[in-house]
Amino acid sequence: MNRLAFEKLVQHSLQRLPRRFKLKIKNISIEVEDNPSAALLSDMKIQSGTLFGLYQGVPLTEREWNYGNVLPDRIVIYQRPIEAAASSPDEIEAIVLDTVMHEVGHYFGFGDEELHEIEEKKKEGG
């Protein structure tokens, strides 16, 4: 898939966020990169498995009253690992949506464990 089409999937995923969350997202950059760097994977101690996305910043729940005048938080969605894990364009779209929702969840202060529980409930239809 070309980069522009992939970026459109990311934008479409952001548009699918519930309105109450979209209204609270401020000062954040959402980018697409081909792959995470080897240094990043090493820093995160990822030896096996795949990194689809990354949130970098200070979650809203950890910001104090004097938080301000800072560079934007950053979410990166990694195109090549998502494409490699998917078996169809529809599956690429589903993984992008899940990844964007997951990384935005970190922005709002949810940890990985909480997000995985939410994702499992979603898969079960709950």
C-alpha positions, 0 to 999 in steps of 0.5 A, spaced: 500 500 500 502 506 498 504 511 504 498 516 502 493 510 502 496 508 509 495 515 512 488 516 509 487 509 514 490 513 520 486 519 519 480 515 518 481 511 524 482 518 528 475 520 525 472 514 528 474 516 535 468 518 540 467 525 539 468 526 547 475 524 546 476 527 539 475 534 543 480 533 548 486 531 544 490 537 543 498 538 542 499 531 539 502 529 532 500 523 529 505 520 524 506 514 519 513 511 519 515 505 515 518 501 521 521 502 528 528 503 528 533 497 531 535 502 537 528 503 539 526 496 539 532 495 543 530 500 548 524 497 549 527 490 550 522 488 544 526 482 541 520 478 538 514 480 536 512 486 532 511 494 534 505 497 530 505 504 534 508 508 539 506 513 544 511 518 546 509 524 551 506 525 557 499 522 558 493 527 560 493 523 567 500 525 569 500 532 567 500 537 573 497 544 573 503 547 570 504 543 564 505 547 558 509 550 553 512 543 551 513 540 544 507 536 542 506 529 544 507 524 538 504 518 536 507 514 530 504 508 526 509 503 523 506 501 516 510 495 514 509 491 520 502 492 520 502 490 512 506 484 514 501 482 519 495 483 515 493 478 510 488 483 506 486 490 505 481 490 510 485 487 515 490 492 514 485 497 516 482 493 522 490 493 525 490 501 523 484 502 527 486 498 533 493 501 533 490 508 533 485 507 538 491 503 543 496 509 542 490 514 543 488 510 549 496 511 552 495 519 551 489 519 555 493 515 561 491 508 560 496 503 561 497 497 556 494 492 561 487 496 561 488 497 554 488 490 552 482 488 557 478 493 553 480 490 546 479 483 549 472 485 551 471 489 544 473 482 541 468 478 545 462 483 543 462 487 550 
